[in-house]
């Protein structure tokens, strides 16, 4: 049996960051909306509704892959939403529902919070 030595400081910081994000938003308590097809939609997309907000997650096939292009934000109501990359705390502007397209560029993944205005 291998002895457990814990995480190195770099990995511990990474895990701490993601646990902080999880605890802040607790998206596992939200409602998963099955709006994207993981076989056909590129990049892979997921959306969770919680507390009147929509949380989008987009992933490239590999963690270090690059994506550049348009992403369709599905599930919006016919109103304006303010978008934020909530991992990097960067504003992404506003969009108008019910379906909005956003030109983006990212590596690996992008997590977006859509807050109705």
Backbone as XML, in Angstrom:
<?xml version="1.0"?>
<chain id="A" units="angstrom">
  <residue number="1" name="UNK">
    <atom name="N" x="0.838" y="-1.175" z="0.000"/>
    <atom name="CA" x="0.000" y="0.000" z="0.000"/>
    <atom name="C" x="0.891" y="1.249" z="0.000"/>
  </residue>
  <residue number="2" name="UNK">
    <atom name="N" x="0.526" y="2.238" z="-0.827"/>
    <atom name="CA" x="1.305" y="3.464" z="-0.922"/>
    <atom name="C" x="0.983" y="4.399" z="0.235"/>
  </residue>
  <residue number="3" name="UNK">
    <atom name="N" x="1.981" y="5.075" z="0.708"/>
    <atom name="CA" x="1.794" y="6.055" z="1.772"/>
    <atom name="C" x="1.319" y="7.367" z="1.165"/>
  </residue>
  <residue number="4" name="UNK">
    <atom name="N" x="0.355" y="8.019" z="1.802"/>
    <atom name="CA" x="-0.193" y="9.279" z="1.308"/>
    <atom name="C" x="0.650" y="10.432" z="1.842"/>
  </residue>
  <residue number="5" name="UNK">
    <atom name="N" x="1.132" y="11.266" z="0.936"/>
    <atom name="CA" x="1.956" y="12.395" z="1.333"/>
    <atom name="C" x="1.275" y="13.735" z="1.085"/>
  </residue>
  <residue number="6" name="UNK">
    <atom name="N" x="0.035" y="13.722" z="0.689"/>
    <atom name="CA" x="-0.675" y="14.966" z="0.458"/>
    <atom name="C" x="-0.356" y="15.580" z="-0.893"/>
  </residue>
  <residue number="7" name="UNK">
    <atom name="N" x="-0.808" y="16.794" z="-1.081"/>
    <atom name="CA" x="-0.627" y="17.500" z="-2.342"/>
    <atom name="C" x="0.558" y="18.450" z="-2.250"/>
  </residue>
  <residue number="8" name="UNK">
    <atom name="N" x="1.227" y="18.627" z="-3.400"/>
    <atom name="CA" x="2.273" y="19.649" z="-3.418"/>
    <atom name="C" x="1.585" y="21.019" z="-3.393"/>
  </residue>
  <residue number="9" name="UNK">
    <atom name="N" x="2.294" y="22.079" z="-3.044"/>
    <atom name="CA" x="1.648" y="23.403" z="-2.905"/>
    <atom name="C" x="0.905" y="23.875" z="-4.154"/>
  </residue>
  <residue number="10" name="UNK">
    <atom name="N" x="1.442" y="23.594" z="-5.342"/>
    <atom name="CA" x="0.785" y="24.021" z="-6.582"/>
    <atom name="C" x="-0.547" y="23.292" z="-6.763"/>
  </residue>
  <residue number="11" name="UNK">
    <atom name="N" x="-0.542" y="21.990" z="-6.558"/>
    <atom name="CA" x="-1.775" y="21.213" z="-6.714"/>
    <atom name="C" x="-2.779" y="21.560" z="-5.615"/>
  </residue>
  <residue number="12" name="UNK">
    <atom name="N" x="-2.286" y="21.811" z="-4.415"/>
    <atom name="CA" x="-3.169" y="22.194" z="-3.316"/>
    <atom name="C" x="-3.866" y="23.523" z="-3.628"/>
  </residue>
  <residue number="13" name="UNK">
    <atom name="N" x="-3.139" y="24.476" z="-4.204"/>
    <atom name="CA" x="-3.734" y="25.764" z="-4.582"/>
    <atom name="C" x="-4.807" y="25.571" z="-5.654"/>
  </residue>
  <residue number="14" name="UNK">
    <atom name="N" x="-4.534" y="24.703" z="-6.631"/>
    <atom name="CA" x="-5.506" y="24.430" z="-7.688"/>
    <atom name="C" x="-6.774" y="23.803" z="-7.113"/>
  </residue>
  <residue number="15" name="UNK">
    <atom name="N" x="-6.623" y="22.788" z="-6.274"/>
    <atom name="CA" x="-7.782" y="22.150" z="-5.657"/>
    <atom name="C" x="-8.547" y="23.139" z="-4.791"/>
  </residue>
  <residue number="16" name="UNK">
    <atom name="N" x="-7.830" y="23.961" z="-4.040"/>
    <atom name="CA" x="-8.469" y="24.951" z="-3.181"/>
    <atom name="C" x="-9.305" y="25.931" z="-4.007"/>
  </residue>
  <residue number="17" name="UNK">
    <atom name="N" x="-8.763" y="26.363" z="-5.138"/>
    <atom name="CA" x="-9.488" y="27.295" z="-6.019"/>
    <atom name="C" x="-10.807" y="26.680" z="-6.486"/>
  </residue>
  <residue number="18" name="UNK">
    <atom name="N" x="-10.764" y="25.430" z="-6.955"/>
    <atom name="CA" x="-11.973" y="24.799" z="-7.483"/>
    <atom name="C" x="-12.974" y="24.467" z="-6.383"/>
  </residue>
  <residue number="19" name="UNK">
    <atom name="N" x="-12.513" y="24.096" z="-5.193"/>
    <atom name="CA" x="-13.442" y="23.861" z="-4.086"/>
    <atom name="C" x="-14.099" y="25.163" z="-3.641"/>
  </residue>
  <residue number="20" name="UNK">
    <atom name="N" x="-13.362" y="26.257" z="-3.694"/>
    <atom name="CA" x="-13.936" y="27.565" z="-3.366"/>
    <atom name="C" x="-15.041" y="27.929" z="-4.356"/>
  </residue>
  <residue number="21" name="UNK">
    <atom name="N" x="-14.783" y="27.722" z="-5.647"/>
    <atom name="CA" x="-15.803" y="27.995" z="-6.673"/>
    <atom name="C" x="-17.013" y="27.102" z="-6.459"/>
  </residue>
  <residue number="22" name="UNK">
    <atom name="N" x="-16.776" y="25.809" z="-6.199"/>
    <atom name="CA" x="-17.895" y="24.891" z="-5.942"/>
    <atom name="C" x="-18.731" y="25.378" z="-4.755"/>
  </residue>
  <residue number="23" name="UNK">
    <atom name="N" x="-18.078" y="25.693" z="-3.664"/>
    <atom name="CA" x="-18.798" y="26.116" z="-2.458"/>
    <atom name="C" x="-19.517" y="27.446" z="-2.643"/>
  </residue>
  <residue number="24" name="UNK">
    <atom name="N" x="-18.989" y="28.317" z="-3.467"/>
    <atom name="CA" x="-19.628" y="29.609" z="-3.708"/>
    <atom name="C" x="-20.921" y="29.455" z="-4.500"/>
  </residue>
  <residue number="25" name="UNK">
    <atom name="N" x="-20.925" y="28.595" z="-5.518"/>
    <atom name="CA" x="-22.082" y="28.495" z="-6.422"/>
    <atom name="C" x="-22.956" y="27.262" z="-6.165"/>
  </residue>
  <residue number="26" name="UNK">
    <atom name="N" x="-22.397" y="26.193" z="-5.652"/>
    <atom name="CA" x="-23.119" y="24.954" z="-5.327"/>
    <atom name="C" x="-24.081" y="24.543" z="-6.457"/>
  </residue>
  <residue number="27" name="UNK">
    <atom name="N" x="-23.542" y="24.470" z="-7.654"/>
    <atom name="CA" x="-24.366" y="24.182" z="-8.826"/>
    <atom name="C" x="-24.965" y="22.783" z="-8.815"/>
  </residue>
  <residue number="28" name="UNK">
    <atom name="N" x="-24.423" y="21.890" z="-8.024"/>
    <atom name="CA" x="-25.019" y="20.550" z="-7.921"/>
    <atom name="C" x="-26.423" y="20.612" z="-7.330"/>
  </residue>
  <residue number="29" name="UNK">
    <atom name="N" x="-26.778" y="21.716" z="-6.697"/>
    <atom name="CA" x="-28.118" y="21.888" z="-6.137"/>
    <atom name="C" x="-29.088" y="22.520" z="-7.138"/>
  </residue>
  <residue number="30" name="UNK">
    <atom name="N" x="-28.598" y="22.898" z="-8.306"/>
    <atom name="CA" x="-29.438" y="23.513" z="-9.331"/>
    <atom name="C" x="-30.118" y="22.475" z="-10.199"/>
  </residue>
  <residue number="31" name="UNK">
    <atom name="N" x="-30.814" y="22.971" z="-11.215"/>
    <atom name="CA" x="-31.544" y="22.113" z="-12.160"/>
    <atom name="C" x="-30.753" y="22.009" z="-13.463"/>
  </residue>
  <residue number="32" name="UNK">
    <atom name="N" x="-30.354" y="20.783" z="-13.811"/>
    <atom name="CA" x="-29.636" y="20.559" z="-15.068"/>
    <atom name="C" x="-30.636" y="20.628" z="-16.214"/>
  </residue>
  <residue number="33" name="UNK">
    <atom name="N" x="-30.350" y="21.452" z="-17.215"/>
    <atom name="CA" x="-31.213" y="21.585" z="-18.388"/>
    <atom name="C" x="-30.532" y="20.861" z="-19.549"/>
  </residue>
  <residue number="34" name="UNK">
    <atom name="N" x="-31.188" y="19.909" z="-20.102"/>
    <atom name="CA" x="-30.608" y="19.088" z="-21.172"/>
    <atom name="C" x="-30.806" y="19.794" z="-22.516"/>
  </residue>
  <residue number="35" name="UNK">
    <atom name="N" x="-30.005" y="20.826" z="-22.779"/>
    <atom name="CA" x="-30.190" y="21.671" z="-23.960"/>
    <atom name="C" x="-29.124" y="21.469" z="-25.030"/>
  </residue>
  <residue number="36" name="UNK">
    <atom name="N" x="-28.085" y="20.735" z="-24.721"/>
    <atom name="CA" x="-26.989" y="20.507" z="-25.664"/>
    <atom name="C" x="-26.798" y="19.008" z="-25.862"/>
  </residue>
  <residue number="37" name="UNK">
    <atom name="N" x="-26.382" y="18.636" z="-27.068"/>
    <atom name="CA" x="-26.127" y="17.241" z="-27.411"/>
    <atom name="C" x="-24.618" y="17.041" z="-27.429"/>
  </residue>
  <residue number="38" name="UNK">
    <atom name="N" x="-24.101" y="16.235" z="-26.505"/>
    <atom name="CA" x="-22.648" y="16.086" z="-26.415"/>
    <atom name="C" x="-22.051" y="15.368" z="-27.615"/>
  </residue>
  <residue number="39" name="UNK">
    <atom name="N" x="-22.883" y="14.730" z="-28.417"/>
    <atom name="CA" x="-22.376" y="14.062" z="-29.620"/>
    <atom name="C" x="-22.238" y="15.029" z="-30.799"/>
  </residue>
  <residue number="40" name="UNK">
    <atom name="N" x="-23.043" y="16.091" z="-30.840"/>
    <atom name="CA" x="-23.074" y="16.959" z="-32.013"/>
    <atom name="C" x="-22.657" y="18.404" z="-31.772"/>
  </residue>
  <residue number="41" name="UNK">
    <atom name="N" x="-22.881" y="18.919" z="-30.579"/>
    <atom name="CA" x="-22.556" y="20.321" z="-30.311"/>
    <atom name="C" x="-21.078" y="20.478" z="-29.970"/>
  </residue>
  <residue number="42" name="UNK">
    <atom name="N" x="-20.437" y="21.416" z="-30.658"/>
    <atom name="CA" x="-19.023" y="21.712" z="-30.419"/>
    <atom name="C" x="-18.904" y="23.196" z="-30.138"/>
  </residue>
  <residue number="43" name="UNK">
    <atom name="N" x="-18.303" y="23.568" z="-29.006"/>
    <atom name="CA" x="-17.755" y="22.695" z="-27.980"/>
    <atom name="C" x="-18.874" y="22.037" z="-27.155"/>
  </residue>
  <residue number="44" name="UNK">
    <atom name="N" x="-18.503" y="21.038" z="-26.375"/>
    <atom name="CA" x="-19.470" y="20.369" z="-25.508"/>
    <atom name="C" x="-20.071" y="21.398" z="-24.557"/>
  </residue>
  <residue number="45" name="UNK">
    <atom name="N" x="-21.395" y="21.399" z="-24.422"/>
    <atom name="CA" x="-22.047" y="22.398" z="-23.593"/>
    <atom name="C" x="-22.994" y="21.803" z="-22.567"/>
  </residue>
  <residue number="46" name="UNK">
    <atom name="N" x="-23.088" y="22.467" z="-21.422"/>
    <atom name="CA" x="-23.997" y="22.084" z="-20.341"/>
    <atom name="C" x="-24.544" y="23.360" z="-19.731"/>
  </residue>
  <residue number="47" name="UNK">
    <atom name="N" x="-25.756" y="23.291" z="-19.177"/>
    <atom name="CA" x="-26.338" y="24.466" z="-18.530"/>
    <atom name="C" x="-27.143" y="24.037" z="-17.308"/>
  </residue>
  <residue number="48" name="UNK">
    <atom name="N" x="-26.990" y="24.824" z="-16.243"/>
    <atom name="CA" x="-27.702" y="24.597" z="-14.986"/>
    <atom name="C" x="-28.428" y="25.883" z="-14.629"/>
  </residue>
  <residue number="49" name="UNK">
    <atom name="N" x="-29.694" y="25.735" z="-14.209"/>
    <atom name="CA" x="-30.467" y="26.885" z="-13.737"/>
    <atom name="C" x="-30.503" y="26.825" z="-12.209"/>
  </residue>
  <residue number="50" name="UNK">
    <atom name="N" x="-30.140" y="27.935" z="-11.594"/>
    <atom name="CA" x="-30.181" y="28.009" z="-10.132"/>
    <atom name="C" x="-30.391" y="29.459" z="-9.719"/>
  </residue>
  <residue number="51" name="UNK">
    <atom name="N" x="-31.380" y="29.685" z="-8.883"/>
    <atom name="CA" x="-31.618" y="31.013" z="-8.333"/>
    <atom name="C" x="-31.886" y="32.079" z="-9.376"/>
  </residue>
  <residue number="52" name="UNK">
    <atom name="N" x="-32.574" y="31.740" z="-10.461"/>
    <atom name="CA" x="-32.888" y="32.708" z="-11.503"/>
    <atom name="C" x="-31.752" y="32.964" z="-12.477"/>
  </residue>
  <residue number="53" name="UNK">
    <atom name="N" x="-30.617" y="32.340" z="-12.250"/>
    <atom name="CA" x="-29.462" y="32.498" z="-13.135"/>
    <atom name="C" x="-29.231" y="31.222" z="-13.928"/>
  </residue>
  <residue number="54" name="UNK">
    <atom name="N" x="-28.532" y="31.376" z="-15.040"/>
    <atom name="CA" x="-28.122" y="30.218" z="-15.835"/>
    <atom name="C" x="-26.606" y="30.143" z="-15.805"/>
  </residue>
  <residue number="55" name="UNK">
    <atom name="N" x="-26.107" y="28.936" z="-15.615"/>
    <atom name="CA" x="-24.670" y="28.691" z="-15.559"/>
    <atom name="C" x="-24.302" y="27.740" z="-16.689"/>
  </residue>
  <residue number="56" name="UNK">
    <atom name="N" x="-23.474" y="28.233" z="-17.594"/>
    <atom name="CA" x="-23.065" y="27.469" z="-18.768"/>
    <atom name="C" x="-21.641" y="26.961" z="-18.576"/>
  </residue>
  <residue number="57" name="UNK">
    <atom name="N" x="-21.410" y="25.749" z="-19.055"/>
    <atom name="CA" x="-20.059" y="25.176" z="-19.059"/>
    <atom name="C" x="-19.788" y="24.650" z="-20.461"/>
  </residue>
  <residue number="58" name="UNK">
    <atom name="N" x="-18.702" y="25.111" z="-21.044"/>
    <atom name="CA" x="-18.294" y="24.670" z="-22.371"/>
    <atom name="C" x="-16.901" y="24.062" z="-22.277"/>
  </residue>
  <residue number="59" name="UNK">
    <atom name="N" x="-16.724" y="22.911" z="-22.941"/>
    <atom name="CA" x="-15.469" y="22.169" z="-22.862"/>
    <atom name="C" x="-14.995" y="21.756" z="-24.243"/>
  </residue>
  <residue number="60" name="UNK">
    <atom name="N" x="-13.686" y="21.858" z="-24.457"/>
    <atom name="CA" x="-13.074" y="21.318" z="-25.667"/>
    <atom name="C" x="-12.806" y="19.828" z="-25.435"/>
  </residue>
  <residue number="61" name="UNK">
    <atom name="N" x="-12.565" y="19.052" z="-26.512"/>
    <atom name="CA" x="-12.339" y="17.611" z="-26.336"/>
    <atom name="C" x="-11.165" y="17.271" z="-25.411"/>
  </residue>
  <residue number="62" name="UNK">
    <atom name="N" x="-10.113" y="18.062" z="-25.442"/>
    <atom name="CA" x="-8.966" y="17.847" z="-24.567"/>
    <atom name="C" x="-8.737" y="19.111" z="-23.753"/>
  </residue>
  <residue number="63" name="UNK">
    <atom name="N" x="-8.219" y="18.960" z="-22.547"/>
    <atom name="CA" x="-8.064" y="20.084" z="-21.626"/>
    <atom name="C" x="-7.218" y="21.213" z="-22.183"/>
  </residue>
  <residue number="64" name="UNK">
    <atom name="N" x="-6.282" y="20.909" z="-23.072"/>
    <atom name="CA" x="-5.421" y="21.967" z="-23.602"/>
    <atom name="C" x="-5.805" y="22.396" z="-25.009"/>
  </residue>
  <residue number="65" name="UNK">
    <atom name="N" x="-6.957" y="21.938" z="-25.507"/>
    <atom name="CA" x="-7.423" y="22.340" z="-26.835"/>
    <atom name="C" x="-7.876" y="23.793" z="-26.838"/>
  </residue>
  <residue number="66" name="UNK">
    <atom name="N" x="-7.803" y="24.375" z="-28.008"/>
    <atom name="CA" x="-8.194" y="25.771" z="-28.214"/>
    <atom name="C" x="-9.527" y="25.809" z="-28.962"/>
  </residue>
  <residue number="67" name="UNK">
    <atom name="N" x="-10.436" y="26.681" z="-28.523"/>
    <atom name="CA" x="-11.688" y="26.900" z="-29.243"/>
    <atom name="C" x="-11.788" y="28.374" z="-29.598"/>
  </residue>
  <residue number="68" name="UNK">
    <atom name="N" x="-12.186" y="28.620" z="-30.835"/>
    <atom name="CA" x="-12.479" y="29.981" z="-31.276"/>
    <atom name="C" x="-13.684" y="29.891" z="-32.195"/>
  </residue>
  <residue number="69" name="UNK">
    <atom name="N" x="-14.728" y="30.649" z="-31.879"/>
    <atom name="CA" x="-15.911" y="30.634" z="-32.716"/>
    <atom name="C" x="-17.141" y="31.075" z="-31.946"/>
  </residue>
  <residue number="70" name="UNK">
    <atom name="N" x="-18.299" y="30.791" z="-32.539"/>
    <atom name="CA" x="-19.573" y="31.201" z="-31.950"/>
    <atom name="C" x="-20.132" y="30.087" z="-31.075"/>
  </residue>
  <residue number="71" name="UNK">
    <atom name="N" x="-20.670" y="30.486" z="-29.939"/>
    <atom name="CA" x="-21.353" y="29.574" z="-29.019"/>
    <atom name="C" x="-22.785" y="30.060" z="-28.890"/>
  </residue>
  <residue number="72" name="UNK">
    <atom name="N" x="-23.718" y="29.132" z="-28.949"/>
    <atom name="CA" x="-25.129" y="29.461" z="-28.774"/>
    <atom name="C" x="-25.509" y="29.248" z="-27.320"/>
  </residue>
  <residue number="73" name="UNK">
    <atom name="N" x="-26.045" y="30.298" z="-26.694"/>
    <atom name="CA" x="-26.523" y="30.197" z="-25.315"/>
    <atom name="C" x="-28.006" y="29.867" z="-25.356"/>
  </residue>
  <residue number="74" name="UNK">
    <atom name="N" x="-28.330" y="28.648" z="-25.026"/>
    <atom name="CA" x="-29.723" y="28.166" z="-25.073"/>
    <atom name="C" x="-30.354" y="28.267" z="-23.694"/>
  </residue>
  <residue number="75" name="UNK">
    <atom name="N" x="-31.685" y="28.325" z="-23.669"/>
    <atom name="CA" x="-32.422" y="28.322" z="-22.410"/>
    <atom name="C" x="-32.712" y="29.690" z="-21.831"/>
  </residue>
  <residue number="76" name="UNK">
    <atom name="N" x="-32.299" y="30.737" z="-22.520"/>
    <atom name="CA" x="-32.551" y="32.093" z="-22.040"/>
    <atom name="C" x="-34.014" y="32.470" z="-22.258"/>
  </residue>
  <residue number="77" name="UNK">
    <atom name="N" x="-34.523" y="33.348" z="-21.416"/>
    <atom name="CA" x="-35.839" y="33.939" z="-21.628"/>
    <atom name="C" x="-35.668" y="35.135" z="-22.559"/>
  </residue>
  <residue number="78" name="UNK">
    <atom name="N" x="-36.755" y="35.693" z="-23.055"/>
    <atom name="CA" x="-36.710" y="36.837" z="-23.961"/>
    <atom name="C" x="-36.402" y="38.128" z="-23.229"/>
  </residue>
  <residue number="79" name="UNK">
    <atom name="N" x="-35.220" y="38.226" z="-22.668"/>
    <atom name="CA" x="-34.795" y="39.404" z="-21.924"/>
    <atom name="C" x="-33.286" y="39.556" z="-22.032"/>
  </residue>
  <residue number="80" name="UNK">
    <atom name="N" x="-32.742" y="40.595" z="-21.434"/>
    <atom name="CA" x="-31.303" y="40.857" z="-21.470"/>
    <atom name="C" x="-30.616" y="40.154" z="-20.305"/>
  </residue>
  <residue number="81" name="UNK">
    <atom name="N" x="-29.430" y="39.617" z="-20.573"/>
    <atom name="CA" x="-28.620" y="38.945" z="-19.559"/>
    <atom name="C" x="-27.213" y="39.524" z="-19.558"/>
  </residue>
  <residue number="82" name="UNK">
    <atom name="N" x="-26.671" y="39.708" z="-18.371"/>
    <atom name="CA" x="-25.264" y="40.094" z="-18.219"/>
    <atom name="C" x="-24.465" y="38.809" z="-18.036"/>
  </residue>
  <residue number="83" name="UNK">
    <atom name="N" x="-23.403" y="38.662" z="-18.832"/>
    <atom name="CA" x="-22.593" y="37.447" z="-18.822"/>
    <atom name="C" x="-21.266" y="37.687" z="-18.120"/>
  </residue>
  <residue number="84" name="UNK">
    <atom name="N" x="-20.851" y="36.690" z="-17.339"/>
    <atom name="CA" x="-19.579" y="36.751" z="-16.630"/>
    <atom name="C" x="-18.886" y="35.398" z="-16.702"/>
  </residue>
  <residue number="85" name="UNK">
    <atom name="N" x="-17.606" y="35.414" z="-17.012"/>
    <atom name="CA" x="-16.748" y="34.237" z="-16.838"/>
    <atom name="C" x="-16.463" y="34.213" z="-15.343"/>
  </residue>
  <residue number="86" name="UNK">
    <atom name="N" x="-17.198" y="33.366" z="-14.596"/>
    <atom name="CA" x="-17.131" y="33.453" z="-13.147"/>
    <atom name="C" x="-15.908" y="32.771" z="-12.548"/>
  </residue>
  <residue number="87" name="UNK">
    <atom name="N" x="-15.150" y="32.046" z="-13.317"/>
    <atom name="CA" x="-13.894" y="31.484" z="-12.823"/>
    <atom name="C" x="-12.813" y="32.550" z="-12.819"/>
  </residue>
  <residue number="88" name="UNK">
    <atom name="N" x="-12.737" y="33.310" z="-13.908"/>
    <atom name="CA" x="-11.713" y="34.352" z="-14.039"/>
    <atom name="C" x="-12.225" y="35.739" z="-13.677"/>
  </residue>
  <residue number="89" name="UNK">
    <atom name="N" x="-13.500" y="35.814" z="-13.265"/>
    <atom name="CA" x="-14.131" y="37.072" z="-12.859"/>
    <atom name="C" x="-13.994" y="38.148" z="-13.933"/>
  </residue>
  <residue number="90" name="UNK">
    <atom name="N" x="-14.342" y="37.768" z="-15.176"/>
    <atom name="CA" x="-14.272" y="38.689" z="-16.308"/>
    <atom name="C" x="-15.660" y="38.872" z="-16.915"/>
  </residue>
  <residue number="91" name="UNK">
    <atom name="N" x="-16.044" y="40.114" z="-17.141"/>
    <atom name="CA" x="-17.303" y="40.404" z="-17.804"/>
    <atom name="C" x="-17.226" y="40.045" z="-19.276"/>
  </residue>
  <residue number="92" name="UNK">
    <atom name="N" x="-18.311" y="39.483" z="-19.792"/>
    <atom name="CA" x="-18.388" y="39.103" z="-21.210"/>
    <atom name="C" x="-19.449" y="39.900" z="-21.949"/>
  </residue>
  <residue number="93" name="UNK">
    <atom name="N" x="-19.996" y="40.929" z="-21.302"/>
    <atom name="CA" x="-20.994" y="41.764" z="-21.952"/>
    <atom name="C" x="-22.409" y="41.304" z="-21.677"/>
  </residue>
  <residue number="94" name="UNK">
    <atom name="N" x="-23.321" y="41.730" z="-22.539"/>
    <atom name="CA" x="-24.726" y="41.367" z="-22.397"/>
    <atom name="C" x="-25.218" y="40.713" z="-23.689"/>
  </residue>
  <residue number="95" name="UNK">
    <atom name="N" x="-26.269" y="39.914" z="-23.542"/>
    <atom name="CA" x="-26.937" y="39.290" z="-24.686"/>
    <atom name="C" x="-28.430" y="39.394" z="-24.473"/>
  </residue>
  <residue number="96" name="UNK">
    <atom name="N" x="-29.161" y="39.229" z="-25.557"/>
    <atom name="CA" x="-30.619" y="39.253" z="-25.523"/>
    <atom name="C" x="-31.123" y="37.846" z="-25.828"/>
  </residue>
  <residue number="97" name="UNK">
    <atom name="N" x="-31.975" y="37.289" z="-24.938"/>
    <atom name="CA" x="-32.576" y="35.979" z="-25.177"/>
    <atom name="C" x="-33.750" y="36.098" z="-26.113"/>
  </residue>
  <residue number="98" name="UNK">
    <atom name="N" x="-34.368" y="35.024" z="-26.545"/>
    <atom name="CA" x="-34.268" y="33.704" z="-25.948"/>
    <atom name="C" x="-33.072" y="32.864" z="-26.427"/>
  </residue>
  <residue number="99" name="UNK">
    <atom name="N" x="-32.518" y="33.147" z="-27.567"/>
    <atom name="CA" x="-31.318" y="32.433" z="-28.007"/>
    <atom name="C" x="-30.293" y="33.479" z="-28.398"/>
  </residue>
  <residue number="100" name="UNK">
    <atom name="N" x="-29.105" y="33.356" z="-27.858"/>
    <atom name="CA" x="-28.051" y="34.323" z="-28.144"/>
    <atom name="C" x="-26.805" y="33.593" z="-28.622"/>
  </residue>
  <residue number="101" name="UNK">
    <atom name="N" x="-26.065" y="34.258" z="-29.484"/>
    <atom name="CA" x="-24.785" y="33.723" z="-29.949"/>
    <atom name="C" x="-23.686" y="34.656" z="-29.469"/>
  </residue>
  <residue number="102" name="UNK">
    <atom name="N" x="-22.587" y="34.043" z="-29.078"/>
    <atom name="CA" x="-21.477" y="34.786" z="-28.520"/>
    <atom name="C" x="-20.193" y="34.290" z="-29.173"/>
  </residue>
  <residue number="103" name="UNK">
    <atom name="N" x="-19.409" y="35.193" z="-29.754"/>
    <atom name="CA" x="-18.120" y="34.830" z="-30.328"/>
    <atom name="C" x="-17.083" y="34.820" z="-29.213"/>
  </residue>
  <residue number="104" name="UNK">
    <atom name="N" x="-16.444" y="33.664" z="-29.027"/>
    <atom name="CA" x="-15.522" y="33.474" z="-27.915"/>
    <atom name="C" x="-14.260" y="32.751" z="-28.344"/>
  </residue>
  <residue number="105" name="UNK">
    <atom name="N" x="-13.275" y="32.857" z="-27.488"/>
    <atom name="CA" x="-12.034" y="32.123" z="-27.660"/>
    <atom name="C" x="-11.589" y="31.679" z="-26.269"/>
  </residue>
  <residue number="106" name="UNK">
    <atom name="N" x="-11.271" y="30.379" z="-26.117"/>
    <atom name="CA" x="-10.818" y="29.883" z="-24.816"/>
    <atom name="C" x="-10.012" y="28.602" z="-24.992"/>
  </residue>
  <residue number="107" name="UNK">
    <atom name="N" x="-9.291" y="28.263" z="-23.929"/>
    <atom name="CA" x="-8.513" y="27.030" z="-23.868"/>
    <atom name="C" x="-9.177" y="26.078" z="-22.895"/>
  </residue>
  <residue number="108" name="UNK">
    <atom name="N" x="-9.517" y="24.871" z="-23.339"/>
    <atom name="CA" x="-9.991" y="23.829" z="-22.444"/>
    <atom name="C" x="-11.426" y="23.955" z="-21.986"/>
  </residue>
  <residue number="109" name="UNK">
    <atom name="N" x="-11.743" y="25.025" z="-21.268"/>
    <atom name="CA" x="-13.100" y="25.180" z="-20.741"/>
    <atom name="C" x="-13.421" y="26.647" z="-20.521"/>
  </residue>
  <residue number="110" name="UNK">
    <atom name="N" x="-14.714" y="26.916" z="-20.482"/>
    <atom name="CA" x="-15.200" y="28.256" z="-20.190"/>
    <atom name="C" x="-16.501" y="28.106" z="-19.402"/>
  </residue>
  <residue number="111" name="UNK">
    <atom name="N" x="-16.567" y="28.752" z="-18.242"/>
    <atom name="CA" x="-17.756" y="28.708" z="-17.398"/>
    <atom name="C" x="-18.364" y="30.108" z="-17.351"/>
  </residue>
  <residue number="112" name="UNK">
    <atom name="N" x="-19.633" y="30.193" z="-17.741"/>
    <atom name="CA" x="-20.320" y="31.481" z="-17.893"/>
    <atom name="C" x="-21.547" y="31.528" z="-16.998"/>
  </residue>
  <residue number="113" name="UNK">
    <atom name="N" x="-21.707" y="32.637" z="-16.293"/>
    <atom name="CA" x="-22.913" y="32.892" z="-15.513"/>
    <atom name="C" x="-23.726" y="33.947" z="-16.252"/>
  </residue>
  <residue number="114" name="UNK">
    <atom name="N" x="-25.017" y="33.670" z="-16.501"/>
    <atom name="CA" x="-25.924" y="34.608" z="-17.156"/>
    <atom name="C" x="-26.940" y="35.094" z="-16.119"/>
  </residue>
  <residue number="115" name="UNK">
    <atom name="N" x="-26.889" y="36.397" z="-15.822"/>
    <atom name="CA" x="-27.765" y="36.998" z="-14.815"/>
    <atom name="C" x="-28.758" y="37.912" z="-15.524"/>
  </residue>
  <residue number="116" name="UNK">
    <atom name="N" x="-30.071" y="37.666" z="-15.327"/>
    <atom name="CA" x="-31.055" y="38.547" z="-15.971"/>
    <atom name="C" x="-30.965" y="39.961" z="-15.419"/>
  </residue>
  <residue number="117" name="UNK">
    <atom name="N" x="-31.145" y="40.938" z="-16.340"/>
    <atom name="CA" x="-31.111" y="42.349" z="-15.920"/>
    <atom name="C" x="-32.514" y="42.873" z="-15.741"/>
  </residue>
</chain>
